Amino acid sequence: MIFCKYEFEPSVWESLKPTIQQEVRENVYGFKDCMVVEIGHLCTKYGPDKMGRNVCVETSPKCSVDILWYSDIPEDFNQYEVFPEPTGIHTFDGLDYLYKQRFCQFNPNSPHCDVN
């Protein structure tokens, strides 16, 4: 299994999503060889509301998607992979270590990857 995080322009995600889906019964689709969590548009800026509470005041135009691949990653997805500091805002329960392995593979000098 490989745990990856992605950011897509919404139209790109909508065009790639069908490539990893299959029809499970008439007009009902599920993901094949992976588990997908569509997180959506993440907050990029916080600020106070009228009551002084810290709230999201700006979101990313890109949509965030986490995918747990059960087999090889389709090549079309590679350019959209991102590596937020482990583990970002979502994880697949109990599989943080899979994301950290991939994160450290691409970011070996990160303090999150200290082997001592």
N, C-alpha and C positions, 0 to 999 in steps of 0.2 A: 504494500500500500504506500502511496505517496500523497502527502497532504500539501496542497498548493493554495496560494491566495492570489487573486487576480483583480485587476481594475480594467474595466471596459467602458468605452463609449456605449451608451445604451443600444444604439443601432448595431454595433459590432457584436455585443452579447446576444442580441436577438437573432443575428445571422449565424452565430456559432452554436448556440444552444441546440438547435435541431440536429446538429452533427453528432451529438452525444445522447440523443433521445431515441426511444423506440416505442412503438405502439404496443401497449399491454392488453388493450381491448379496444373495440371500436371507438375512435376519437378520444382515447385516454392514453396519455403518454407518460412514460417514466424515463429515468436516466439509465443508460446502459454502461456497465463497467465502472460506475462511479456513484458517489453520493454528493449532492449539490446543496449548498445553502446560499441563497441569494440574500445578501445582507442589505444591499441597496446603496443609497448615497450617504457616505459617511460625513459627519460634521468636520469641518475644517477650521471653524472659528467659533469661539464661545464669547458671550458677553452678557451683561445684566439685562433682565427684563424690567418691566415697570415696577415689579415688587423687589427688585434687587437680586433676584435669583440668577445664578449662572446658567444660561441656556444656549442652545445652538443658534447662531445667527447667520451661519453660512455653511452650505454643504458642497461637497465635491460634485462636479458635473458628471463624473464617472461613477459607475455602479460597481460595488465590490461583491465578489463572489468567491466563496471557499469551495474547493472541490477535493474530495478524497478519492483518488484514483485507485482502482483495483487492478489495473493493468497499465500498459504504457500510456504516456501522456500524448495526445494528438499534437502533432507539430504546430498546428495553427494556433495553439494556446500559448506557446512559449513566450512570444513577445509581450504578452499582457500580464505575465507573472510579476508580482511585487513581493517585497520582503519587509513588512512592518516588524518593528521590534517584537520579539516573541511575547505573546502569541497574537497580538492584535486584540480585537474586540470579540472574536469568536474562536472557538475551538471545537473539534469533535471530541466529545466526552472521553477522557482517558487517553487521548492520542496526541497530546501536546508534544510529546517526544518526537513524533514523526515530523511535525512542523519544524521543531528545533534542529533536527538532523538536516533537513533541506536548507533551512536558513543558514546553518553553519557551513554547509557545502558551498554556498555562494558568498558567504560573509565570514570566512575563517578568522579574521582579525577582530571580530566583534567581541566585546567583553562577555556577551552571552554564550560564547563558545569556548571560554576558558576551561581547559581540561584539568586544571589543578584543583 
